[in-house]
Amino acid sequence: MLAPRVIPCLDVDGGRVVKGVQFSDLRDAGDPVEIAASYEQQGADEIVILDVSATPEGRGNAVATVAAVRAVLSIPLTVGGGVRSMADAGRLLDAGADRVAANTAAVERPELIEEIAAQFGTQCAVISIDAGRRNGGWEVLTTSGTSRTGMDVGEWATRCAGLGAGEILLTSWDRDGTRKGYDTELLSSVSDLVTIPIIASGGAGQAIDLVAAIHAGASAVLVASLLHDRDLTVADLKATMTQHGIEVRT
Amino acid sequence: MSNDVIVVPTGTANTASVLAAFGRLGVRARVSTDPDEIGSASGVVMPGVGTFGAAIGEIDRIGVRQALLERIEADKPTMAICVGLQMFAETSEESPGVRGLGVVASDMTRFPSLVAVPQLGWNMVEGSDSSRFVRSGWAYFANSYRLATAPGGWIPAMATHGGPFVAAIERGNVLACQFHPELSGPWGLAVIDAWIDATKGTL
């Protein structure tokens, strides 16, 4: 049996971990190497680094950050944000990322998913989908939530799976940063359509939210502010999952 | 004979993670495509993510198939990871027509569609009491194809995903892991560390 994964997410800008609500009001939250190592010690199953740098200079730092984190980390590392080409993917993987997550660039040119899967393997090709609620469904958003594409999330997820994506990082834009819980309707709806695993993202506010996401069909849960604010540790989150009958890696 | 552990680049993506794991254990490891070095090194790692066909194609392109086969036959310390293990087989459903190393008389098959494919994440490995390298514990996997039954003459560690599958096999100083020891936390580092002891035994 595969154990559902608890995945801390670090938003990194210019080599520092930052946090904010829906990418605005960013403030410094520390050194990515120290933070990633401490989450591994707490029992994290994987780390996601999202490069949220607004400037090319900041983007350049992402490779150095990935290499520095890789040197201390003994668990998988997935990197997203600014993955626009095979060259970007290759640089991050050479620096020590195990998987790369494409978002906006894959919407603009879906072949990118196919190319990453063909060259680096399907497990390496994560598609990051930002979902925004619209009448009775969800629409794909891009460019950090600022562009509406008109594309249906379920249709896009199905297409990505067909192109070779190995996993979907599914973020509810309506819940992101709100700590109101994951959008379980979104998770159920997409997990009914695809067989590839889904990482639930956006809205974790308390440990029980992770249980609800797994029950809704997610294979993994992304957590950020819940951990960064030091309210709870990964071990606390896993203890709650265990109490609710979910077997996790200990 | 080089004291460095040699990592064979199979043109795929987890070389950096493998090198970093050796670094954390204080062992010098580096990439080489030199057949003589691959034949004589105290330890050789065959990493691998990506497809069976691409990885085998790279082994043949750099011309190290024979060197790998000879060192495995001679029981020199060799560790294969993920697609590295799969390359030990004769064939894989993933890349029909591609000839594997044929170290084991087995064929790689895809996981049944009743479970999530790829298998992505942490699964419980049941080690064997007679294993030198692999204890029971949680290991990180990222694979769509697997060895369904253990080949004769090898000590297996097993796991379950839509039925039992081979998590690792070992014979003497040769260890092949379907999981990624370099990404499996302290448990995975212990697997690598035990194998490093084997590389020291041959010096």
Boltz contact constraints between the chains, C-beta under 6 A:
constraints:
  - contact:
      token1: [A, 2]
      token2: [B, 121]
      max_distance: 6.0
  - contact:
      token1: [A, 2]
      token2: [B, 123]
      max_distance: 6.0
  - contact:
      token1: [A, 3]
      token2: [B, 122]
      max_distance: 6.0
  - contact:
      token1: [A, 5]
      token2: [B, 121]
      max_distance: 6.0
  - contact:
      token1: [A, 45]
      token2: [B, 122]
      max_distance: 6.0
  - contact:
      token1: [A, 70]
      token2: [B, 20]
      max_distance: 6.0
  - contact:
      token1: [A, 71]
      token2: [B, 20]
      max_distance: 6.0
  - contact:
      token1: [A, 74]
      token2: [B, 185]
      max_distance: 6.0
  - contact:
      token1: [A, 74]
      token2: [B, 189]
      max_distance: 6.0
  - contact:
      token1: [A, 75]
      token2: [B, 183]
      max_distance: 6.0
  - contact:
      token1: [A, 75]
      token2: [B, 185]
      max_distance: 6.0
  - contact:
      token1: [A, 76]
      token2: [B, 183]
      max_distance: 6.0
  - contact:
      token1: [A, 93]
      token2: [B, 13]
      max_distance: 6.0
  - contact:
      token1: [A, 94]
      token2: [B, 16]
      max_distance: 6.0
  - contact:
      token1: [A, 96]
      token2: [B, 16]
      max_distance: 6.0
  - contact:
      token1: [A, 96]
      token2: [B, 17]
      max_distance: 6.0
  - contact:
      token1: [A, 96]
      token2: [B, 20]
      max_distance: 6.0
  - contact:
      token1: [A, 98]
      token2: [B, 17]
      max_distance: 6.0
  - contact:
      token1: [A, 120]
      token2: [B, 13]
      max_distance: 6.0
  - contact:
      token1: [A, 120]
      token2: [B, 50]
      max_distance: 6.0
  - contact:
      token1: [A, 121]
      token2: [B, 49]
      max_distance: 6.0
  - contact:
      token1: [A, 121]
      token2: [B, 50]
      max_distance: 6.0
  - contact:
      token1: [A, 122]
      token2: [B, 118]
      max_distance: 6.0
  - contact:
      token1: [A, 123]
      token2: [B, 118]
      max_distance: 6.0
  - contact:
      token1: [A, 123]
      token2: [B, 120]
      max_distance: 6.0
  - contact:
      token1: [A, 123]
      token2: [B, 142]
      max_distance: 6.0
  - contact:
      token1: [A, 124]
      token2: [B, 13]
      max_distance: 6.0
  - contact:
      token1: [A, 166]
      token2: [B, 118]
      max_distance: 6.0
  - contact:
      token1: [A, 167]
      token2: [B, 120]
      max_distance: 6.0
  - contact:
      token1: [A, 195]
      token2: [B, 116]
      max_distance: 6.0
  - contact:
      token1: [A, 197]
      token2: [B, 116]
      max_distance: 6.0
  - contact:
      token1: [A, 197]
      token2: [B, 120]
      max_distance: 6.0
  - contact:
      token1: [A, 249]
      token2: [B, 122]
      max_distance: 6.0
  - contact:
      token1: [A, 249]
      token2: [B, 138]
      max_distance: 6.0
